[in-house]
């Protein structure tokens, strides 16, 4: 059955950045967030095998599956290429995911983070597209697709080779629309031209568009007093035709409430507001910041345990605000005791898994020049 995007919730709850307490997912807070989200008439939850070190799917079981009727929500998860060596790993991981989540089937199932190179090659080598459609035929998957971080050319090839794909999840936000590395606009146009439903990830770019540079905040406040910067980013994606749902990795009840306010009686962007976003994009592009979305894929395999996204966030603070005393204090009190930027051994593991294709090794050298010289 084809996906009717008009019946899908415009806001999806991403379970990637759940609140934690004492090193564990804070189920009590997550329960409150889940209940508020469902009470607003929204019901799409997105998790993955690797989120929260494998604990996100368990949180879905404890906070959603056990507490709400199975037919009252959609649950999506993903198959990771980097965790597979042979075809037997497909079922092994899938069965583990069903056990973790406490479900017999997933409403939406994705091949995780397809991009040019090893991930794409692994999915093809292990025949994961045919495997996914077999799972659908068996009723264990309702809808099959993939999340994508590759080039427009690869997306065209995948869609030509695999017309069975029912939806695609892409990074899409107003900041990355013309970004030559992310190519949000080009990817959107490709999917739109083929009438393929789009799921949006990183609509606020890892939180950076929720707290943008002061010049952007000024433009937003003048055009729509009282509206959060995050609401502008979410209304941008929510206004685009063909978008099935926009995922937000909400970490606090406050973020949840602000997002629900945005999507309750949703207002598409006006032409005047689109012009404001175009102006803001130009301003932001003139301020060079590191395009890290804090997905933390780089952290899991780092042999030095360097908290790369946290360091890059501090570098961006120095770049944008031209003042680094607070960033230095945070670096030395929270980051340096575990691992400094200068501890990087340039092994390249991080760059191999970065969806943003950042030159992490060189950027860590910059960070070390800023913070480790103190």
Order of alpha helices (4+ residues) and beta strands (2+ residues): beta-beta-beta-alpha-beta-alpha-beta-alpha-beta-alpha-alpha-beta-alpha-beta-alpha-beta-alpha-alpha-beta-alpha-alpha-alpha-alpha-alpha-alpha-alpha
